[in-house]
Amino acid sequence: MTGGLRKDARVDDRDAGAATHSARVLVVEDEVRLAALVSKHLTDMNLSVRVEHHGSAGLEVALSDPFDLIILDVVLPGLDGFAICRELRRRNMTVPILMLSARGVTEDRVRGLDSGADDYLTKPFEFAELSARVRALLRRQTPAAVLTLTVGDLVLDPVGRSVQRGPRRVDLTQKEFALLEYLMRNVDQVLTRAMIGERVWDFTWDRMTNVIDVYVNHLRRKLEDAGEPRMIHAVRGVGYVLRPAEAADDRHT
Ligand code: CA
């Protein structure tokens, strides 16, 4: 049932350093081999990793040591992932929690989010997907929801609902705005279509892929049409990333 992680999963970890350098991650997963693979992968991302294989021990460690992210398997000996999550939230611990489940049961997903998890990943998953979600969760802790977001010459005001590129005001629809805000809050982080679909549209990605691509194209046209350098980049087979425009050779015609 582990099925685990596909061998063809490939990850580009070049940008893992800065934002997540010394972040500490607790992994509570009883499947020893999977736990070791996840641990190795996170370590390769320059994260400091602690692994627990038992639910109760996992909770104990989560309560006694500070972590920047906790990855919780659902089915665990001792105490299941939902229970651990609920207990941490009951104690007002705001650490981001990513839950792992063996199957894509919608009820499990809902239960996970209801118990206070921030995100949910179904096994088997690809390392690229795990990395993207881990980075997004580590990022999410920093910016306050009300602060103006600035990436290069792009400025988004989440409260005033306005967007400027340089001196130019950019008018966006509600969904375009939500999409851009999500990209800007995760600058330099590759976001998968699954993540974008869930966050911006609240739907599973397989039904959303086309819609996401269409919206990204609209957004690009509005942001880059006046000849400004490109900021939203497609990452083949994965999703999209927003980067500050700097290099002149990014300029498209
Ligand atoms: Ca398990």
Boltz pocket constraint, residues with backbone or C-beta under 6 A from the ligand:
constraints:
  - pocket:
      binder: B
      contacts: [[A, 29], [A, 30], [A, 31], [A, 73], [A, 74], [A, 75], [A, 76]]
      max_distance: 6.0
